[in-house]
Amino acid sequence: MTSEELIKKVRKIEIKTRALSHNIFAGEYHSQFKGRGMAFSEVREYQPGDDVRSIDWNVTARMGKPYIKVFEEERELTVMLLVDVSGSRNFGTQSQYKRDTIAEVAATLAFSTIENNDKVGCIFFSDKIEKVIPVKKGKSHVLHIIRELLDFEPESKGTDVASAVQFFANAQKRHATCFLISDLVGVGGQLVTEGRKKGRLTVEQPLMIASSKHDMNVIQVYDRRDAELPDVGLLKINDAETGERLWVNTSRADVRQAYSDAWTKQQTALSDVFVRTGVNAVAMQTDEDYVRALMRLFKM
């Protein structure tokens, strides 16, 4: 992509997603993802019914009568976008590629963040951490994130969601709201049962730790053909992450059913993991209105 094409695409996404975040999401975002920290506000004279544990003994000693500390909720949030940049995002059979939908969703969340004067950062991952964009405020920072989302080329094509979540949990010390945006393709081997059998780090372990410290949200972006095969006869399939190629006879109903069943099985297992770990999750297709999907997430 040339620099001119990139600028045009960034501008197009900015216009679309900034309007969405301003007109639709800002209120929902502000009400649902509240700051949890308590910041000192002032001291005032003790009144009957106040919690005695809030008494400021230093001020009380100076003034000769009891004073208490008053705290207020910190509104400023830290939002981290944990974005899958593996090879499977470069796939799309409907209106656009998965990478385009992922970029629009991430941009909408980023603009919603700065709309409320919060800080946003981004972590790109494949089967390793590819890039970390530190948290900052401001429009120019969000535009930088969008440019990277559109133009970034990872060194690796694989996917390791478990390690990415573990990295985030270890690196982010202060409370944050995290949006993990991925197609979750290939995560089947990292689910709790299969992962333990193979001695691998499972998705559930780091999710459990991360959700105990942070507000964890998963947004799954997938293509219709990730979930079902069309009946088009002999079809050559290429795995974008491993490079493996094989021919599949999609005219056979049992082949199409087995493919669909495997997808359903993984989705059910993922849903169970999200429930056990207390993670909010929503799945959306590339040809679906992601506004509705994000609103479902906000209302969970």
C-alpha positions as CSV (number, residue, x, y, z in Angstrom):
1,M,0.0,0.0,0.0
2,T,1.5,3.4,-1.1
3,S,1.6,6.2,1.4
4,E,-1.1,8.1,-0.5
5,E,-3.4,5.0,-0.5
6,L,-2.8,4.6,3.2
7,I,-3.6,8.2,4.0
8,K,-6.9,7.9,2.1
9,K,-7.8,4.7,3.9
10,V,-7.0,6.2,7.3
11,R,-9.1,9.2,6.5
12,K,-12.0,7.1,5.4
13,I,-11.9,5.0,8.6
14,E,-11.5,8.1,10.7
15,I,-14.6,9.8,9.2
16,K,-16.7,6.6,9.6
17,T,-15.6,5.5,13.1
18,R,-15.2,8.9,14.7
19,A,-18.8,9.7,13.9
20,L,-19.9,6.3,15.3
21,S,-17.9,6.8,18.5
22,H,-19.2,10.4,19.0
23,N,-22.9,9.8,18.1
24,I,-23.5,6.3,19.4
25,F,-20.8,4.8,21.6
26,A,-19.6,7.6,23.8
27,G,-22.5,7.5,26.2
28,E,-22.5,3.7,26.4
29,Y,-18.8,3.5,26.8
30,H,-18.8,6.2,29.5
31,S,-21.5,4.5,31.5
32,Q,-20.3,0.9,31.2
33,F,-16.5,1.2,31.6
34,K,-16.1,3.3,34.7
35,G,-12.9,4.1,36.5
36,R,-12.5,2.0,39.6
37,G,-9.9,3.9,41.4
38,M,-10.7,6.3,44.3
39,A,-8.8,9.6,44.3
40,F,-8.5,11.9,47.3
41,S,-10.8,15.0,46.9
42,E,-10.8,17.0,50.1
43,V,-11.3,17.0,53.9
44,R,-14.4,18.1,55.6
45,E,-15.7,18.3,59.2
46,Y,-17.0,15.0,60.6
47,Q,-20.8,14.5,60.5
48,P,-22.9,11.9,62.4
49,G,-23.1,8.8,60.3
50,D,-19.7,9.2,58.5
51,D,-17.4,6.2,58.5
52,V,-14.9,6.7,61.4
53,R,-12.3,4.8,59.3
54,S,-12.2,7.9,57.0
55,I,-11.1,10.3,59.8
56,D,-7.9,12.2,59.0
57,W,-6.2,12.1,62.3
58,N,-3.5,14.7,61.4
59,V,-6.1,17.3,60.4
60,T,-8.2,16.4,63.4
61,A,-5.3,17.0,65.8
62,R,-4.5,20.4,64.2
63,M,-8.1,21.6,64.2
64,G,-9.2,20.2,67.5
65,K,-12.3,18.5,66.1
66,P,-12.8,15.5,63.8
67,Y,-12.3,15.8,60.1
68,I,-12.7,13.1,57.5
69,K,-11.1,12.4,54.1
70,V,-13.5,12.6,51.1
71,F,-12.7,10.5,48.1
72,E,-14.2,10.5,44.6
73,E,-14.1,8.0,41.8
74,E,-11.4,8.4,39.3
75,R,-13.0,8.7,35.9
76,E,-9.9,8.4,33.7
77,L,-9.5,5.0,32.3
78,T,-6.7,3.2,30.6
79,V,-7.9,1.2,27.6
80,M,-5.7,-1.4,25.9
81,L,-6.5,-2.9,22.5
82,L,-5.0,-6.4,22.2
83,V,-5.2,-7.0,18.4
84,D,-4.6,-10.2,16.5
85,V,-2.4,-9.5,13.4
86,S,-1.8,-13.2,12.4
87,G,-2.1,-14.5,8.8
88,S,-5.8,-15.6,9.1
89,R,-6.9,-11.9,9.3
90,N,-6.1,-11.6,5.6
91,F,-9.2,-13.6,4.7
92,G,-12.6,-12.5,3.5
93,T,-15.3,-13.8,1.2
94,Q,-18.0,-11.3,2.0
95,S,-18.0,-7.5,2.0
96,Q,-14.4,-7.1,3.3
97,Y,-11.4,-8.8,4.8
98,K,-11.3,-9.6,8.5
99,R,-8.4,-7.2,8.9
100,D,-10.6,-4.3,7.7
101,T,-13.3,-5.1,10.2
102,I,-10.8,-5.5,13.0
103,A,-9.3,-2.1,12.1
104,E,-12.7,-0.4,12.1
105,V,-13.8,-1.9,15.4
106,A,-10.4,-1.0,17.0
107,A,-10.7,2.6,15.6
108,T,-14.2,3.0,16.9
109,L,-13.2,1.9,20.4
110,A,-10.1,4.1,20.3
111,F,-12.1,7.2,19.3
112,S,-14.7,6.4,22.0
113,T,-11.8,6.3,24.5
114,I,-10.4,9.8,23.6
115,E,-13.9,11.1,23.4
116,N,-14.0,10.6,27.1
117,N,-10.5,12.0,27.7
118,D,-9.2,8.5,28.5
119,K,-5.9,6.9,27.4
120,V,-5.6,4.2,24.9
121,G,-2.7,1.8,23.8
122,C,-2.4,-1.1,21.5
123,I,-0.6,-4.5,21.5
124,F,-0.3,-6.4,18.2
125,F,0.2,-10.1,18.5
126,S,0.6,-13.2,16.3
127,D,2.2,-16.2,17.9
128,K,4.4,-13.6,19.6
129,I,4.2,-10.0,20.6
130,E,4.7,-8.0,17.4
131,K,4.4,-4.4,18.5
132,V,3.4,-2.4,21.6
133,I,2.0,1.1,21.2
134,P,2.1,2.8,24.7
135,V,-1.0,4.4,26.1
136,K,-1.6,8.0,25.3
137,K,-4.4,10.5,24.8
138,G,-5.3,12.6,21.7
139,K,-6.5,12.3,18.1
140,S,-3.0,12.1,16.6
141,H,-2.3,9.1,18.8
142,V,-5.5,7.3,17.6
143,L,-4.6,8.1,14.0
144,H,-1.2,6.6,14.6
145,I,-2.9,3.4,15.9
146,I,-5.2,3.3,12.8
147,R,-2.2,3.7,10.4
148,E,-0.4,0.8,12.1
149,L,-3.6,-1.4,12.0
150,L,-3.9,-0.8,8.3
151,D,-0.2,-1.0,7.3
152,F,1.5,-3.2,9.9
153,E,3.1,-6.5,8.6
154,P,3.9,-9.0,11.3
155,E,7.0,-11.1,11.4
156,S,5.0,-14.3,12.1
157,K,1.7,-15.6,10.8
158,G,0.7,-17.9,13.6
159,T,-1.7,-17.2,16.6
160,D,-1.0,-17.5,20.3
161,V,-3.9,-15.8,22.2
162,A,-2.9,-17.3,25.6
163,S,0.7,-15.9,25.5
164,A,-0.7,-12.5,24.3
165,V,-3.1,-12.3,27.3
166,Q,-0.4,-13.4,29.6
167,F,1.9,-10.7,28.3
168,F,-0.8,-8.0,28.8
169,A,-1.5,-9.2,32.4
170,N,2.2,-9.1,33.3
171,A,2.9,-5.8,31.6
172,Q,-0.1,-3.8,32.6
173,K,0.2,-3.1,36.4
174,R,-2.6,-0.6,36.8
175,H,-6.2,-1.4,36.3
176,A,-7.3,-1.2,32.6
177,T,-10.1,-2.1,30.3
178,C,-8.9,-4.5,27.6
179,F,-10.5,-5.4,24.3
180,L,-9.0,-8.5,22.7
181,I,-9.9,-8.4,19.0
182,S,-9.3,-11.6,17.1
183,D,-10.9,-14.2,14.8
184,L,-9.8,-16.8,17.4
185,V,-8.9,-19.2,14.5
186,G,-6.5,-21.9,15.7
187,V,-7.4,-21.3,19.4
188,G,-8.9,-24.8,19.6
189,G,-5.6,-26.3,20.6
190,Q,-5.3,-23.7,23.5
191,L,-8.6,-24.6,25.0
192,V,-8.5,-26.1,28.5
193,T,-8.9,-29.8,27.8
194,E,-6.7,-30.1,24.7
195,G,-4.1,-27.7,26.0
196,R,-3.5,-29.6,29.2
197,K,-3.2,-32.9,27.4
198,K,-0.4,-31.4,25.3
199,G,1.2,-29.6,28.2
200,R,0.5,-26.2,26.6
201,L,-0.5,-22.9,28.2
202,T,-4.2,-22.8,27.9
203,V,-6.3,-19.7,27.1
204,E,-8.2,-20.1,30.3
205,Q,-5.2,-19.7,32.7
206,P,-4.1,-16.2,31.5
207,L,-7.7,-15.0,31.0
208,M,-8.5,-15.9,34.6
209,I,-5.5,-13.9,35.9
210,A,-6.1,-11.0,33.6
211,S,-9.8,-10.7,34.4
212,S,-9.1,-10.7,38.1
213,K,-7.0,-7.5,37.6
214,H,-8.7,-5.8,34.6
215,D,-12.0,-5.5,32.7
216,M,-11.5,-8.1,30.0
217,N,-13.6,-8.1,26.8
218,V,-13.3,-10.4,23.8
219,I,-14.5,-9.4,20.3
220,Q,-14.3,-12.2,17.8
221,V,-14.3,-11.1,14.1
222,Y,-14.9,-14.0,11.7
223,D,-15.8,-14.6,8.1
224,R,-18.9,-16.6,7.2
225,R,-16.7,-19.3,5.6
226,D,-14.8,-19.8,8.9
227,A,-18.1,-21.3,10.2
228,E,-19.5,-23.1,7.1
229,L,-18.4,-24.3,3.7
230,P,-20.3,-23.5,0.5
231,D,-21.4,-26.3,-1.8
232,V,-19.1,-25.5,-4.8
233,G,-17.6,-28.9,-5.5
234,L,-13.8,-29.5,-5.2
235,L,-12.3,-26.5,-3.4
236,K,-8.6,-25.8,-2.8
237,I,-8.1,-24.4,0.8
238,N,-4.9,-22.6,2.0
239,D,-4.2,-22.2,5.7
240,A,-2.9,-18.6,5.9
241,E,-1.1,-19.3,9.2
242,T,0.7,-22.6,8.4
243,G,0.8,-22.5,4.6
244,E,-0.8,-25.9,4.4
245,R,-2.9,-26.6,1.3
246,L,-5.5,-29.2,0.7
247,W,-8.4,-30.1,-1.6
248,V,-11.8,-30.4,0.0
249,N,-14.9,-31.9,-1.8
250,T,-17.5,-29.5,-0.6
251,S,-20.2,-31.2,-2.6
252,R,-20.3,-33.9,0.1
253,A,-22.9,-33.1,2.8
254,D,-21.0,-35.0,5.4
255,V,-17.8,-32.9,4.8
256,R,-19.7,-29.7,5.1
257,Q,-21.4,-30.9,8.3
258,A,-18.1,-32.0,9.9
259,Y,-16.6,-28.6,9.1
260,S,-19.7,-26.8,10.7
261,D,-19.7,-29.2,13.7
262,A,-16.0,-28.4,14.4
263,W,-16.7,-24.7,14.4
264,T,-19.7,-25.1,16.7
265,K,-17.6,-27.3,19.1
266,Q,-14.9,-24.6,19.3
267,Q,-17.4,-21.8,19.8
268,T,-19.1,-23.7,22.6
269,A,-15.8,-24.4,24.3
270,L,-14.8,-20.8,24.0
271,S,-18.1,-19.6,25.5
272,D,-17.6,-21.9,28.5
273,V,-14.1,-20.5,29.1
274,F,-15.4,-17.0,28.9
275,V,-18.1,-17.7,31.4
276,R,-15.7,-19.4,33.8
277,T,-13.2,-16.6,33.6
278,G,-15.8,-13.8,33.9
279,V,-14.9,-12.3,30.5
280,N,-17.4,-10.5,28.4
281,A,-17.4,-11.7,24.8
282,V,-19.2,-11.0,21.5
283,A,-18.8,-12.6,18.0
284,M,-19.4,-10.8,14.8
285,Q,-19.2,-11.7,11.1
286,T,-17.4,-9.4,8.7
287,D,-20.7,-8.7,6.8
288,E,-22.5,-8.0,10.1
289,D,-23.3,-4.5,11.4
290,Y,-20.6,-4.3,14.1
291,V,-22.4,-1.4,15.7
292,R,-25.0,-3.8,17.0
293,A,-22.4,-6.2,18.1
294,L,-20.5,-3.6,20.1
295,M,-23.7,-2.4,21.6
296,R,-24.4,-6.0,22.8
297,L,-21.0,-6.0,24.4
298,F,-21.5,-2.7,26.1
299,K,-24.9,-3.9,27.5
300,M,-23.6,-7.2,29.0
